[in-house]
Amino acid sequence: MAVRIAGVNIPNNKRVEIALTYIYGIGKTRSNKILSSLKINPDIRVNDLKEEQVNALRTAVEKGYVVEGDLRREVMSNVKRLKEIKCHRGIRHSRNLPARGQRTKTNSRTVRGNVRKTMGSGRKDAGQKT
């Protein structure tokens, strides 16, 4: 039986503590907090959970926290608002650059599309000496 919480199928063979982190918006800390409030052992496997424990988990996650689709929508609207008011973070988001003050001269190659500006960098070896 696949356990479904907040529209996500939770893996059966993993510990509950880890399996809850498959839900967008729930990390390890929040997972442990939920399990301790419900008095469920975090070391137990998902397929060993009783039906009432699964129902308690489902209600705790869906009623107590903003997760999955709602959270994704909220984050997207926050980024959209930053872009609309044209603040520094919004401009960085729209240009697909790091928004939290990281340097871009040497790092963030993948974000910038792996652009190599200097002459020798990124060149393949000549094969043999002439």
C-alpha positions in Angstrom: 0.0 0.0 0.0 1.5 3.3 -1.1 1.2 6.1 1.5 0.0 9.3 -0.1 0.5 12.6 1.8 -0.2 16.0 0.3 -0.4 14.5 -3.2 3.0 12.8 -3.0 3.6 9.1 -2.9 5.9 8.4 0.1 8.5 5.5 -0.4 7.5 2.5 1.6 10.9 1.1 2.4 12.5 4.2 3.9 12.4 5.5 7.5 9.5 7.9 8.2 11.9 10.7 9.1 13.5 10.5 5.7 10.3 9.6 3.7 8.6 12.8 4.8 11.3 14.9 3.2 10.0 13.8 -0.2 7.3 16.4 0.3 8.2 19.8 -1.0 8.4 22.1 2.0 9.4 19.5 4.6 13.0 19.0 5.5 14.6 16.8 8.1 14.0 19.3 11.0 10.4 19.8 10.2 9.9 16.1 9.7 11.4 15.4 13.2 9.2 18.1 14.7 6.0 16.6 13.2 7.0 13.0 14.3 7.8 14.1 17.9 4.5 16.0 18.2 2.6 12.9 17.0 4.8 10.6 19.2 5.8 8.4 16.2 9.2 6.7 16.3 11.4 8.3 13.5 13.3 5.0 13.0 10.2 3.0 12.0 9.7 2.2 8.3 6.7 3.7 6.3 5.3 0.2 5.5 5.3 -0.6 9.3 3.1 2.4 10.1 -0.4 1.7 11.4 -3.4 3.2 9.5 -4.2 5.7 12.3 -0.6 6.9 12.4 -0.7 7.5 8.6 -4.0 9.4 9.0 -2.5 11.5 11.8 0.6 12.3 9.7 -1.6 13.3 6.8 -3.7 15.7 8.8 -0.7 17.2 10.6 1.1 17.9 7.3 -1.8 19.1 5.3 -3.4 21.3 8.0 -0.3 22.5 9.8 2.1 23.5 7.0 2.1 25.1 3.6 3.5 22.4 1.3 3.7 21.2 -2.3 1.6 23.2 -4.8 0.7 26.1 -2.4 4.3 26.6 -1.4 5.6 26.5 -4.9 2.9 29.0 -6.0 3.8 31.3 -3.0 7.5 31.2 -3.9 6.8 31.9 -7.6 4.6 34.9 -6.7 7.3 36.2 -4.4 9.9 36.0 -7.2 7.5 37.5 -9.6 6.8 40.5 -7.3 10.6 41.1 -7.0 10.9 41.1 -10.8 7.9 43.5 -11.2 9.3 46.1 -8.7 12.7 45.8 -10.4 14.7 45.5 -7.2 18.3 44.1 -7.3 17.2 40.5 -6.4 14.4 40.6 -9.0 16.9 41.7 -11.7 19.3 38.9 -10.8 16.4 36.4 -11.0 15.3 37.6 -14.4 18.9 37.4 -15.7 19.4 33.9 -14.2 22.3 35.1 -12.0 23.0 34.3 -8.4 20.7 36.5 -6.2 22.3 36.2 -2.8 25.6 38.0 -3.3 27.8 35.2 -4.6 30.7 36.1 -6.8 30.3 35.4 -10.5 33.8 36.0 -11.9 35.0 32.5 -11.1 32.0 30.6 -9.8 28.4 30.1 -11.1 29.6 28.7 -14.5 26.5 26.5 -14.9 24.2 29.4 -14.0 25.8 31.6 -16.7 25.7 28.8 -19.3 29.3 27.7 -18.8 30.7 30.8 -20.6 34.5 30.9 -20.8 35.7 34.4 -21.4 39.5 34.1 -21.5 41.4 32.8 -24.5 43.0 29.6 -23.3 40.3 28.3 -21.0 38.1 25.6 -22.4 40.4 24.8 -25.3 41.0 21.2 -26.2 44.5 19.8 -26.3 46.3 19.8 -29.6 46.7 16.0 -29.7 50.5 15.8 -30.4 53.4 18.2 -30.3 54.6 19.8 -33.5 
